[in-house]
Amino acid sequence: MLPKLLAIDLDGTTLNSAGEISAINQIQLRRITASGVQLVVATGQDIHSASHYLKSIGIKTAYIVSLNGAAVFKLGQSKPLMVSTIPNELIDQMAAIGDLDQVNTYFSTPLRSYTVIRDQSLLAQFGLNERVKVIKNVTELGTDKQIAAKMLYCTKNPRLLAELVEKVQTLPIVAVKPDEMCLELTAQSTSKATGLRYLADYLQIAPTEMAAIGDSENDLEMLTFVGWSIAMANGMPHVKAIADEVTLSNDQDGLAYVIQKMLV
């Protein structure tokens, strides 16, 4: 049965290990939008990356829940429909916690991104682009510090990541690990489900009429919010444990399998 809205994660779900959308996933995404289902990209990435992927495969109508639910956009519009920012005083505390030699920190507003680089070797896996401004410290955020919506710690040192997880637990924020190298931080009570909840009201679509597919810890709330939750075969064990079903294949074509099943 077709849902009225389908929310899809990007990394590990829509994108393969090369950061690309496979040919079969592209075909099925175009088919599901042509069927009238409202497509929503729900991602930890920013609006620019999400928009690029959608436009590159010919999707013209969609919504984007970016920065793990901290901002909601309509594809093609630069003004967010909804934003959840991190309290300014917490930005300083979070920046101080991440001020370690082997940790790169990232700061994102709904439209702009910044990074403090302490480990150059991390750039081989988490490269920069023209939209990410390199800064020396949090003070260089300027007025954008007032509208920061997401922070990210990145390190190759598992011990340091575990320490960061422990330290931020005392702060009134949401902290999730999308993988074994990163920790994502957003304002309290913010998640991808926050964005879907906003869209439920905005589009007048009940959560029970929504489906979502994801693979990581930052997808947990989204998967429990919707009426039909699907986890990827390559997903984290605790994510697969709470989903209504698990795909039979990985991030190369698992999404296409789900959409094909919906369209039958």
Protein Blocks (a to p, Z undefined) as FASTA:
>chain_A
ZZfbdcddfehplpcfkopacfklmmmmmmmmmnopacddddfbdfklmmmmmmmnopab
dcddeehhpaccdehiabdfbdcdddfklmmmmmmmmmcfklccddddfkbccdddfblk
lmmmmccdfklccdfbfklnmmmlmmccbdcdddfbfklmmmmmmmmmmpccddddfbfk
bccdddehiafklmmmmmmmmnopafklpccddfbfklmmmmmmpmbdcddfkbcfklmm
mpmbdcfbdfklmmmmmmmmmmZZ
